[in-house]
Amino acid sequence: MTTPRNHDWLDLAGKNVVVTGAGGGIGFGIAECFVQAGARVMVLDVSADLARTAAEKLGHGAIGVGCDVSSETSVQNAAEHLVRELGPCDVLVNNAGILRPGALATLSLADWNALLAVNLTGVFLCSQKFGAQMLARGRGSLVHVASIASRFPQGFSGAYSASKAGVVLLSQGLATEWGPQGVRSNCLSPGNTRSGMTAPILAVPGIEAQRVAMVPTRRIADPSDMGEVAMFLASERSSYVNGENISVDGGFGRTLLDLFPRPGFMREDVVGNS
Ligand SMILES: NC(=O)c1ccc[n+]([C@@H]2O[C@H](COP(=O)([O-])OP(=O)(O)OC[C@H]3O[C@@H](n4cnc5c(N)ncnc54)[C@H](O)[C@@H]3O)[C@@H](O)[C@H]2O)c1
């Protein structure tokens, strides 16, 4: 558990919040934030065991249900389960995502399709099924976990960047179609974040220090960093934010020009190696 903060200003207490892929990693951290803010959380994960264990850990009436976001039937069942157990959805956080690395020159169609099925089609299906409950009541908020790879291509990561760019445009389409009916849709784009996906990379000796040195905020993000932004986007405090994609990357995406060697004006020339 992260240190609880005061989230009263977000007014999320009692809201029904669904977080996909919340059996671990960023999704669990997001779910934890919403629980601390008094929301009623449904954890979805392709692993029913992970979903149930996560819900038990969260407590406060959280429920955990197995759901494969790439399956229409599975998502429909989860949406009906929510209504039976907690009532209609107020907030959907589309977080489930996978990475299938590979060179585009040799990537198999199976890997391409498998990744898009979860990362992009999953967002479409969950938005449609849970969004229907929002549209029926004329209010709700969709928050999609994209990636800084939605703005910059990440080499040798197969369909990952294309899937995340697709999520951003899908979100913008939802924002324009559903905005008039009281439903907003926004993305948050994590940079380097601790999770099951990144643990093996950060465990390689020296990698964490190298990565930290490249981020202006000088640390790797925790899942709660995404949770705080997800809660803001979910809440009425952001009621005039619609169709946006907020980078949560410690400033990393703004460092492109610093990659050019510029003798005499490099950081070490001006302020030393801090
Ligand atoms: N960790 C990072 O640095 C980082 C950076 C940018 C974006 N992201 C994005 O954040 C999201 C969460 O990633 P993470 O790092 O926590 O990954 P993770 O692998 O640690 O957790 C992902 C969770 O999603 C679940 N999942 C996988 N396929 C699913 C499916 N078909 N249906 C339902 N659940 C499924 C997994 O079981 C797992 O519990 C992903 O969309 C990822 O692309 C992560």
The ligand as a Tripos MOL2 file, in Angstrom:
@<TRIPOS>MOLECULE
LIG
   44    48     1     0     0
SMALL
NO_CHARGES

@<TRIPOS>ATOM
      1 N1          5.2530   -0.2290  -17.1920 N.am      1 LIG1
      2 C1          5.5510    0.7570  -18.0180 C.2       1 LIG1
      3 O1          6.6680    1.3400  -17.9900 O.2       1 LIG1
      4 C2          4.5160    1.2290  -19.0320 C.ar      1 LIG1
      5 C3          4.8400    2.3490  -19.8060 C.ar      1 LIG1
      6 C4          3.8900    2.8190  -20.7170 C.ar      1 LIG1
      7 C5          2.6580    2.2110  -20.8110 C.ar      1 LIG1
      8 N2          2.3560    1.1200  -20.0540 N.ar      1 LIG1
      9 C6          1.0140    0.5210  -20.1870 C.3       1 LIG1
     10 O2          0.4320    0.4060  -18.9030 O.3       1 LIG1
     11 C7         -0.5030   -0.6680  -18.9050 C.3       1 LIG1
     12 C8         -0.2100   -1.6020  -17.7460 C.3       1 LIG1
     13 O3          1.0730   -2.1630  -17.9520 O.3       1 LIG1
     14 P1          1.9520   -2.7980  -16.7860 P.3       1 LIG1
     15 O4          3.3250   -2.2790  -16.9820 O.co2     1 LIG1
     16 O5          1.3000   -2.6570  -15.4700 O.co2     1 LIG1
     17 O6          1.9240   -4.3290  -17.2740 O.3       1 LIG1
     18 P2          1.8560   -5.6770  -16.4320 P.3       1 LIG1
     19 O7          2.2210   -6.7350  -17.4050 O.co2     1 LIG1
     20 O8          2.6390   -5.5470  -15.1860 O.co2     1 LIG1
     21 O9          0.3130   -5.7950  -16.0510 O.3       1 LIG1
     22 C9         -0.6750   -5.9440  -17.0450 C.3       1 LIG1
     23 C10        -1.8490   -6.6990  -16.4860 C.3       1 LIG1
     24 O10        -2.7980   -6.8500  -17.5560 O.3       1 LIG1
     25 C11        -3.2880   -8.1750  -17.5350 C.3       1 LIG1
     26 N3         -3.7370   -8.5630  -18.8830 N.ar      1 LIG1
     27 C12        -2.9720   -8.9630  -19.9360 C.ar      1 LIG1
     28 N4         -3.7430   -9.2980  -20.9750 N.ar      1 LIG1
     29 C13        -5.0300   -9.0890  -20.5950 C.ar      1 LIG1
     30 C14        -6.2740   -9.2740  -21.2240 C.ar      1 LIG1
     31 N5         -6.3630   -9.7670  -22.4650 N.pl3     1 LIG1
     32 N6         -7.3990   -8.9550  -20.5330 N.ar      1 LIG1
     33 C15        -7.3190   -8.5060  -19.2700 C.ar      1 LIG1
     34 N7         -6.1730   -8.3330  -18.6110 N.ar      1 LIG1
     35 C16        -5.0350   -8.6230  -19.2560 C.ar      1 LIG1
     36 C17        -2.1200   -9.0230  -17.0380 C.3       1 LIG1
     37 O11        -2.5490  -10.2790  -16.5160 O.3       1 LIG1
     38 C18        -1.5060   -8.1050  -15.9850 C.3       1 LIG1
     39 O12        -2.0680   -8.3200  -14.7000 O.3       1 LIG1
     40 C19        -0.3780   -1.3470  -20.2790 C.3       1 LIG1
     41 O13        -1.4010   -0.8710  -21.1230 O.3       1 LIG1
     42 C20         0.9830   -0.8730  -20.7550 C.3       1 LIG1
     43 O14         1.0660   -0.8830  -22.1610 O.3       1 LIG1
     44 C21         3.2730    0.6040  -19.1680 C.ar      1 LIG1
@<TRIPOS>BOND
     1     1     2 1
     2     2     3 2
     3     2     4 1
     4     4     5 ar
     5     4    44 ar
     6     5     6 ar
     7     6     7 ar
     8     7     8 ar
     9     8     9 1
    10     8    44 ar
    11     9    10 1
    12     9    42 1
    13    10    11 1
    14    11    12 1
    15    11    40 1
    16    12    13 1
    17    13    14 1
    18    14    15 2
    19    14    16 1
    20    14    17 1
    21    17    18 1
    22    18    19 2
    23    18    20 1
    24    18    21 1
    25    21    22 1
    26    22    23 1
    27    23    24 1
    28    23    38 1
    29    24    25 1
    30    25    26 1
    31    25    36 1
    32    26    27 ar
    33    26    35 ar
    34    27    28 ar
    35    28    29 ar
    36    29    30 ar
    37    29    35 ar
    38    30    31 1
    39    30    32 ar
    40    32    33 ar
    41    33    34 ar
    42    34    35 ar
    43    36    37 1
    44    36    38 1
    45    38    39 1
    46    40    41 1
    47    40    42 1
    48    42    43 1
@<TRIPOS>SUBSTRUCTURE
     1 LIG1         1 GROUP 0 **** ****
